[in-house]
Amino acid sequence: MEKDVKQYAVDVTLDPETAYPSLILSADGKQVKYISTRSDLPSNPKRFDTSISVLGKQGFSSGRFYYEVQVKGKTGWYLGVTRESSNRKGSIDENPENGYWTIRQINWKTFRALDDSSVPLKPLNELERVGVFVDYEAGLVSFYNADHWDLLYSFKHAHFNGTIYPVFNPNNHNGGPNSSPLIIHTPVACQYHHNK
């Protein structure tokens, strides 16, 4: 099935109140990167204290939405969506059981979906932008290579149970090679391909 998803594109910005203390957000809330020093930020229930993560400000509890994230130049990251009620403190397993639906890159060319078990992914083309599409009522979270429209992975039959938020983790800079930021893009017009 092929759909024009321009109507599902949403403007996502980062929520500084949720950001791990070693993350720097751009003034427009569209970019996030890791720095070695830890900012002296007030602790609050929303803030990640161990996971190098930040949420989007915009939450969703119905309908469909789509956004894109530039991962070009990075060697490690994860992104996807999570429940508002998900744990943000201490060690976190970012899988559906814990209210996270994410994919990640590890060590340059290793990609995985964090489903009930870790699923190896093999992108058909170089991955520079990831498209994230959610159909709330269908319980569907799909990830695409946004430059080539290759489907990377789909979580099906997800149980969101309330509001969900985009989640972003740029990972540490690994001594320099992973210092590029994650950059959120709002697509103007795009196509999404999904075969039922």
C-alpha positions in Angstrom: 0.0 0.0 0.0 1.3 3.4 -0.9 0.1 6.6 0.8 1.0 10.2 0.7 1.9 11.0 4.3 2.4 14.8 3.9 -0.8 15.1 5.9 0.7 13.1 8.8 3.9 15.1 9.1 4.2 16.8 12.5 6.5 19.5 13.9 8.5 17.9 16.7 10.8 19.9 19.0 12.9 18.7 22.0 11.8 19.1 25.6 14.7 20.4 27.7 13.0 19.4 30.9 13.5 15.7 30.0 17.0 15.9 28.6 19.9 13.9 30.2 22.3 16.5 31.8 25.1 15.9 29.3 22.9 16.7 26.3 23.0 20.1 24.6 19.9 21.2 22.7 19.8 23.8 19.9 17.9 27.0 20.5 15.2 25.9 18.0 14.8 22.6 19.8 15.6 20.6 16.6 19.1 19.3 17.4 20.7 17.3 20.2 24.2 16.3 20.9 26.3 14.8 23.7 29.1 16.7 25.5 31.5 15.3 28.0 30.6 17.7 30.8 27.5 17.3 32.8 25.2 20.3 33.2 24.0 21.2 36.7 20.3 20.9 36.0 17.5 20.5 38.5 16.3 17.0 39.0 12.7 16.4 38.1 10.5 13.3 37.4 10.6 14.0 33.7 14.4 14.0 33.3 16.4 11.0 32.2 19.2 10.5 34.7 21.1 7.6 33.2 20.0 7.1 29.6 21.4 9.7 27.3 18.0 10.6 26.0 15.5 13.4 25.5 11.8 13.4 24.6 9.9 15.5 22.1 7.6 18.1 23.6 4.7 17.0 21.5 2.7 14.0 22.8 0.2 11.9 20.8 -2.8 9.9 22.0 -4.6 9.2 18.7 -4.2 9.4 15.0 -1.2 9.1 12.7 2.0 11.1 12.7 5.3 11.1 10.9 8.7 12.9 11.4 12.3 12.5 10.2 15.6 12.5 12.0 19.0 13.0 10.4 21.6 10.5 11.6 24.2 11.3 9.0 27.8 11.1 10.4 26.9 9.3 13.6 28.1 5.9 14.7 25.6 5.3 17.5 22.1 6.5 18.4 18.6 5.3 19.1 15.2 6.8 18.4 11.5 5.9 18.3 8.6 6.5 20.6 7.8 5.9 24.3 4.9 6.1 26.7 4.5 9.1 28.9 4.5 6.8 31.9 7.7 4.9 30.9 10.6 4.8 33.4 13.3 7.5 32.9 15.4 6.8 35.9 18.3 4.3 36.3 19.0 1.5 33.9 16.4 1.2 31.2 15.7 -1.6 28.7 14.2 0.3 25.8 11.8 -2.4 24.6 8.1 -2.7 24.1 7.6 -4.4 27.5 8.9 -1.2 29.1 7.0 1.1 26.8 9.7 1.9 24.3 9.5 1.2 20.5 12.9 2.0 19.1 15.7 1.1 16.7 19.4 1.9 17.2 22.7 2.0 15.6 25.7 0.5 17.4 29.4 0.7 16.3 29.1 2.1 12.8 27.3 -0.4 10.7 25.4 -2.5 13.2 21.6 -1.7 13.4 19.0 -3.3 15.6 15.4 -3.0 16.5 14.8 -3.3 20.2 11.7 -5.6 20.1 10.9 -8.3 22.7 14.3 -9.6 21.6 17.0 -7.6 19.8 16.5 -7.9 16.0 19.4 -7.3 13.6 18.6 -4.8 10.8 20.3 -4.7 7.4 19.6 -1.4 5.6 19.6 -1.7 1.9 21.1 1.7 1.4 23.3 4.1 3.4 21.2 5.5 6.3 21.3 9.3 6.7 17.7 10.1 7.6 15.3 7.9 9.5 11.5 8.4 9.0 9.3 7.4 11.9 5.6 6.7 11.2 3.0 5.9 13.9 -0.6 4.8 13.5 -1.8 5.0 17.1 -5.1 3.1 16.6 -3.4 0.3 14.6 -0.6 0.0 17.2 1.9 0.4 14.4 5.4 2.0 14.6 7.4 1.9 11.3 10.9 3.1 10.6 12.1 4.0 7.1 15.2 5.1 5.3 13.7 8.4 4.4 16.0 9.0 1.5 15.2 5.7 -0.3 11.9 4.6 1.3 13.2 1.3 2.4 11.3 -0.1 5.3 13.7 -0.8 8.1 11.4 -2.3 10.7 7.8 -2.3 12.0 6.5 -2.9 15.5 3.0 -4.2 15.1 0.2 -4.6 17.7 1.8 -2.1 20.1 -0.1 -1.3 23.2 0.4 2.4 23.9 -2.0 2.8 26.8 -2.0 6.6 26.9 0.1 9.5 25.5 3.3 8.6 23.6 6.2 10.9 22.8 9.1 10.8 20.3 12.4 9.8 22.1 15.9 10.6 20.9 19.3 9.3 22.1 22.4 10.6 20.3 24.7 8.3 22.4 28.0 9.6 23.8 30.5 11.0 21.3 32.8 8.0 21.5 35.9 10.2 21.6 34.9 12.2 18.6 33.5 9.9 15.8 29.9 10.2 17.1 29.9 13.9 17.8 27.4 14.9 15.1 24.0 15.8 16.4 20.7 14.2 15.8 18.6 16.6 13.8 14.8 16.6 13.6 13.3 17.4 10.2 9.7 18.2 9.4 9.1 16.7 6.0 7.2 18.9 3.5 6.1 16.1 1.2 7.0 12.5 1.3 5.7 9.1 0.6 5.4 6.1 2.8 5.2 2.5 1.6 3.8 -0.3 3.7 2.6 -3.7 2.6 -0.1 -5.2 4.8 
